[in-house]
Amino acid sequence: MLSKNAIQNIQAILVLVCPVLAWIFIPAEILVPVAWVTLVVTVGSVFAIKAYMKKLKSESRLAGPDRLFYIEVAMALAIVGLGAFFVLLVEYA
């Protein structure tokens, strides 16, 4: 099993490498609208997960493993959104 630090390093590499590969191999006519939609959906999803976790916490139904699962899902969505943001930053810069 990988350590937490190794997993974070892999995630950081993916955030930097995947947008560059997408920017190189996908035409801008396709890439820019997909990046905008991805960015909007991921930001909305992260806020929805946060609101759902607050609801579960107020009802005292948020246990340790469930809380960790929701945090990991939100982090994965945030990483995808960050990748989309980088694509848009490069495209409009």
Backbone as a chain_set.jsonl record, in Angstrom:
{"seq": "MLSKNAIQNIQAILVLVCPVLAWIFIPAEILVPVAWVTLVVTVGSVFAIKAYMKKLKSESRLAGPDRLFYIEVAMALAIVGLGAFFVLLVEYA", "coords": {"N": [[0.839, -1.172, 0.0], [0.498, 2.21, -0.786], [1.954, 5.099, 0.73], [0.396, 7.936, 2.355], [1.611, 10.314, 1.593], [2.867, 9.553, -0.808], [0.641, 9.038, -2.404], [-0.479, 11.604, -2.556], [1.569, 12.86, -3.98], [1.389, 11.527, -6.442], [-1.157, 12.36, -7.219], [-0.663, 15.098, -7.528], [1.116, 15.06, -9.681], [-0.58, 14.044, -11.667], [-2.395, 16.158, -11.848], [-0.832, 18.077, -13.054], [0.213, 16.872, -15.411], [-1.883, 15.653, -16.945], [-3.633, 17.816, -17.927], [-1.801, 19.058, -19.67], [-1.281, 17.043, -21.545], [-3.876, 16.759, -22.555], [-4.213, 19.293, -23.672], [-2.348, 19.188, -25.715], [-3.146, 17.006, -27.362], [-5.913, 17.16, -27.905], [-8.182, 18.906, -29.943], [-8.698, 22.472, -29.794], [-11.289, 23.378, -30.237], [-12.889, 21.421, -29.208], [-11.826, 20.948, -26.699], [-11.981, 23.294, -25.029], [-14.827, 23.879, -24.509], [-15.469, 21.472, -23.168], [-13.73, 21.589, -21.003], [-14.766, 23.84, -19.649], [-17.34, 22.906, -18.92], [-16.585, 20.727, -17.323], [-15.222, 22.049, -15.262], [-17.288, 23.602, -14.081], [-19.107, 21.597, -13.275], [-17.543, 20.067, -11.479], [-16.896, 21.935, -9.465], [-19.469, 22.56, -8.527], [-20.211, 20.014, -7.625], [-18.396, 19.528, -5.543], [-19.204, 21.49, -3.677], [-21.803, 20.55, -3.244], [-21.302, 18.052, -2.05], [-20.06, 18.935, 0.276], [-22.202, 20.311, 1.511], [-23.953, 18.172, 1.88], [-22.471, 16.603, 3.642], [-22.468, 18.311, 5.864], [-25.171, 18.217, 6.485], [-25.487, 15.506, 7.165], [-23.776, 15.455, 9.357], [-25.082, 17.16, 11.141], [-27.264, 15.606, 11.699], [-26.088, 13.619, 13.061], [-25.187, 11.334, 11.714], [-22.858, 10.881, 10.404], [-20.295, 8.917, 10.137], [-16.913, 7.773, 10.874], [-15.61, 6.187, 8.659], [-17.425, 6.764, 6.559], [-17.279, 9.541, 6.426], [-14.619, 9.863, 5.647], [-14.75, 8.682, 3.119], [-16.437, 10.49, 1.708], [-14.851, 12.769, 1.788], [-12.64, 11.9, 0.283], [-13.856, 11.518, -2.224], [-14.642, 14.152, -2.783], [-12.11, 15.328, -2.922], [-11.053, 14.02, -5.174], [-12.776, 15.001, -7.157], [-12.128, 17.709, -6.955], [-9.508, 17.644, -7.859], [-9.874, 16.926, -10.545], [-11.304, 19.176, -11.367], [-9.348, 21.136, -10.958], [-7.528, 20.385, -12.894], [-9.042, 20.939, -15.203], [-9.228, 23.692, -14.877], [-6.54, 24.425, -15.233], [-6.239, 23.745, -17.932], [-7.959, 25.635, -19.122], [-6.694, 27.954, -18.273], [-4.249, 27.832, -19.664], [-5.214, 27.858, -22.272], [-6.495, 30.358, -22.544], [-4.53, 32.137, -21.879]], "CA": [[0.0, 0.0, 0.0], [1.252, 3.457, -0.857], [1.758, 6.022, 1.848], [-0.443, 9.099, 2.047], [2.457, 11.275, 0.885], [3.057, 9.069, -2.18], [-0.629, 9.235, -3.107], [-0.585, 13.041, -2.849], [2.518, 13.167, -5.049], [0.809, 11.012, -7.692], [-2.247, 13.265, -7.575], [-0.073, 16.354, -8.012], [1.645, 14.791, -11.018], [-1.722, 13.943, -12.574], [-2.959, 17.492, -12.051], [0.035, 18.829, -13.954], [0.484, 16.179, -16.672], [-3.093, 15.408, -17.745], [-4.037, 18.97, -18.734], [-0.833, 19.296, -20.742], [-1.552, 16.042, -22.575], [-5.146, 17.106, -23.195], [-4.008, 20.492, -24.479], [-1.574, 18.813, -26.892], [-3.772, 16.015, -28.232], [-7.328, 17.41, -28.186], [-8.346, 20.219, -30.58], [-9.225, 23.522, -28.911], [-12.738, 23.498, -30.435], [-13.512, 20.423, -28.336], [-11.246, 20.992, -25.357], [-12.417, 24.44, -24.227], [-16.165, 23.671, -23.924], [-15.427, 20.349, -22.221], [-13.068, 22.076, -19.788], [-15.712, 24.703, -18.928], [-18.368, 22.056, -18.308], [-15.937, 19.967, -16.257], [-14.953, 22.957, -14.151], [-18.55, 23.957, -13.428], [-19.671, 20.409, -12.624], [-16.734, 19.664, -10.33], [-17.07, 22.916, -8.384], [-20.807, 22.322, -7.969], [-20.221, 18.735, -6.91], [-17.667, 19.682, -4.279], [-20.073, 22.213, -2.755], [-22.917, 19.671, -2.89], [-20.798, 17.065, -1.087], [-19.851, 19.65, 1.538], [-23.514, 20.548, 2.11], [-24.485, 16.875, 2.297], [-21.735, 16.211, 4.844], [-22.976, 19.128, 6.972], [-26.492, 17.682, 6.835], [-25.279, 14.245, 7.886], [-23.156, 15.759, 10.649], [-26.107, 17.717, 12.032], [-28.141, 14.493, 12.083], [-25.207, 12.659, 13.747], [-25.099, 10.094, 10.931], [-21.606, 10.903, 9.664], [-19.304, 8.112, 10.856], [-15.537, 7.932, 10.414], [-15.346, 5.72, 7.285], [-18.263, 7.501, 5.604], [-16.714, 10.887, 6.308], [-13.402, 9.746, 4.853], [-15.156, 8.416, 1.732], [-16.921, 11.732, 1.1], [-13.7, 13.655, 1.624], [-11.85, 11.407, -0.847], [-14.593, 11.819, -3.458], [-14.532, 15.593, -3.01], [-10.735, 15.607, -3.351], [-10.91, 13.566, -6.559], [-13.472, 15.981, -7.993], [-11.345, 18.941, -6.94], [-8.344, 17.428, -8.72], [-10.358, 17.01, -11.933], [-11.609, 20.591, -11.609], [-8.09, 21.863, -11.066], [-7.004, 20.075, -14.234], [-9.819, 21.727, -16.17], [-8.82, 25.081, -14.705], [-5.238, 24.587, -15.874], [-6.46, 23.737, -19.388], [-8.518, 26.928, -19.485], [-5.657, 28.962, -18.052], [-3.297, 27.767, -20.785], [-5.894, 28.195, -23.519], [-6.817, 31.774, -22.601], [-3.383, 32.974, -21.527]], "C": [[0.888, 1.241, 0.0], [0.97, 4.331, 0.355], [0.9, 7.201, 1.388], [0.343, 10.138, 1.256], [2.663, 10.856, -0.565], [1.786, 9.272, -3.003], [-0.814, 10.711, -3.467], [0.384, 13.455, -3.942], [1.997, 12.698, -6.396], [-0.326, 11.916, -8.145], [-1.715, 14.587, -8.119], [0.488, 16.186, -9.417], [0.514, 14.717, -12.031], [-2.333, 15.299, -12.868], [-2.119, 18.29, -13.045], [0.161, 18.185, -15.333], [-0.764, 16.028, -17.537], [-3.581, 16.628, -18.524], [-3.078, 19.272, -19.886], [-1.066, 18.306, -21.881], [-2.861, 16.345, -23.305], [-4.973, 18.304, -24.114], [-3.251, 20.171, -25.76], [-2.396, 17.974, -27.865], [-5.226, 16.276, -28.591], [-7.46, 18.796, -28.816], [-9.051, 21.213, -29.654], [-10.74, 23.67, -29.05], [-13.502, 22.528, -29.541], [-13.088, 20.638, -26.885], [-11.829, 22.115, -24.49], [-13.841, 24.253, -23.689], [-16.202, 22.533, -22.903], [-14.773, 20.791, -20.912], [-13.992, 22.977, -18.983], [-16.774, 23.878, -18.211], [-17.775, 21.27, -17.136], [-15.693, 20.84, -15.043], [-16.224, 23.287, -13.378], [-19.128, 22.77, -12.662], [-18.858, 20.017, -11.391], [-16.87, 20.644, -9.172], [-18.439, 22.733, -7.727], [-20.877, 21.043, -7.16], [-19.502, 18.831, -5.571], [-18.519, 20.427, -3.259], [-21.273, 21.367, -2.333], [-22.484, 18.614, -1.88], [-20.583, 17.721, 0.277], [-21.179, 19.896, 2.25], [-24.123, 19.248, 2.622], [-23.782, 16.395, 3.563], [-22.188, 17.025, 6.05], [-24.332, 18.617, 7.444], [-26.343, 16.398, 7.638], [-24.672, 14.491, 9.264], [-24.186, 16.317, 11.627], [-27.087, 16.641, 12.498], [-27.368, 13.403, 12.823], [-25.155, 11.31, 13.028], [-23.792, 10.005, 10.146], [-20.535, 10.185, 10.484], [-17.927, 8.324, 10.236], [-15.288, 7.466, 8.99], [-16.177, 6.451, 6.236], [-17.705, 8.89, 5.359], [-15.468, 10.864, 5.434], [-13.73, 9.509, 3.379], [-15.597, 9.697, 1.038], [-15.784, 12.721, 0.873], [-12.856, 13.214, 0.439], [-12.541, 11.675, -2.175], [-14.489, 13.303, -3.787], [-13.127, 15.967, -3.479], [-10.518, 15.176, -4.798], [-11.593, 14.538, -7.521], [-12.704, 17.297, -8.054], [-10.117, 18.817, -7.829], [-8.741, 17.517, -10.191], [-10.665, 18.462, -12.284], [-10.359, 21.436, -11.744], [-7.426, 21.612, -12.424], [-7.727, 20.86, -15.31], [-9.456, 23.204, -16.089], [-7.48, 25.345, -15.376], [-5.373, 24.605, -17.402], [-6.979, 25.097, -19.836], [-7.509, 28.052, -19.311], [-4.668, 28.993, -19.204], [-3.955, 28.232, -22.077], [-6.154, 29.692, -23.644], [-5.657, 32.69, -22.269], [-2.642, 33.453, -22.754]], "O": [[1.898, 1.301, 0.702], [-0.121, 4.298, 0.924], [0.71, 7.425, 0.193], [-0.199, 10.772, 0.351], [2.639, 11.7, -1.462], [1.859, 9.641, -4.175], [-1.26, 11.026, -4.57], [0.056, 14.319, -4.756], [2.149, 13.402, -7.395], [-0.446, 12.208, -9.335], [-2.269, 15.131, -9.075], [0.347, 17.079, -10.252], [0.626, 15.261, -13.129], [-2.744, 15.569, -13.996], [-2.66, 19.099, -13.798], [0.212, 18.899, -16.334], [-0.703, 16.253, -18.746], [-3.92, 16.487, -19.698], [-3.509, 19.696, -20.958], [-1.05, 18.689, -23.051], [-2.945, 16.204, -24.525], [-5.525, 18.329, -25.214], [-3.48, 20.809, -26.788], [-2.348, 18.21, -29.073], [-5.733, 15.651, -29.523], [-6.912, 19.764, -28.288], [-9.891, 20.833, -28.839], [-11.411, 24.045, -28.089], [-14.643, 22.798, -29.163], [-13.898, 20.524, -25.965], [-12.137, 21.886, -23.321], [-14.05, 24.453, -22.492], [-16.892, 22.629, -21.888], [-15.221, 20.404, -19.833], [-14.008, 22.896, -17.755], [-17.072, 24.118, -17.042], [-18.398, 21.163, -16.079], [-15.932, 20.414, -13.913], [-16.228, 23.254, -12.148], [-19.585, 22.921, -11.529], [-19.435, 19.671, -10.36], [-16.951, 20.227, -8.017], [-18.545, 22.751, -6.5], [-21.534, 20.997, -6.12], [-19.961, 18.269, -4.576], [-18.556, 20.039, -2.091], [-21.716, 21.455, -1.187], [-23.229, 18.313, -0.947], [-20.891, 17.128, 1.31], [-21.272, 19.711, 3.463], [-24.742, 19.229, 3.685], [-24.422, 15.843, 4.458], [-22.284, 16.485, 7.152], [-24.614, 18.584, 8.642], [-26.995, 16.222, 8.668], [-25.02, 13.809, 10.229], [-24.162, 15.982, 12.811], [-27.673, 16.757, 13.574], [-27.939, 12.37, 13.173], [-25.086, 10.264, 13.673], [-23.648, 9.123, 9.3], [-19.946, 10.76, 11.4], [-17.796, 8.975, 9.199], [-14.803, 8.248, 8.172], [-15.686, 6.728, 5.142], [-17.663, 9.36, 4.222], [-15.28, 11.735, 4.584], [-13.076, 10.062, 2.495], [-15.184, 9.968, -0.09], [-15.768, 13.431, -0.133], [-12.397, 14.054, -0.336], [-11.881, 12.023, -3.154], [-14.272, 13.671, -4.942], [-12.973, 16.831, -4.342], [-9.87, 15.888, -5.566], [-11.047, 14.858, -8.576], [-12.643, 17.927, -9.109], [-9.726, 19.784, -8.483], [-8.025, 18.116, -10.994], [-10.326, 18.926, -13.373], [-10.317, 22.357, -12.56], [-6.841, 22.517, -13.018], [-7.098, 21.387, -16.228], [-9.384, 23.888, -17.11], [-7.303, 26.38, -16.02], [-4.705, 25.385, -18.08], [-6.493, 25.653, -20.821], [-7.473, 28.992, -20.106], [-4.289, 30.068, -19.669], [-3.329, 28.92, -22.884], [-6.044, 30.244, -24.739], [-5.791, 33.91, -22.369], [-1.648, 34.17, -22.635]]}, "num_chains": 1, "name": "protein.A"}
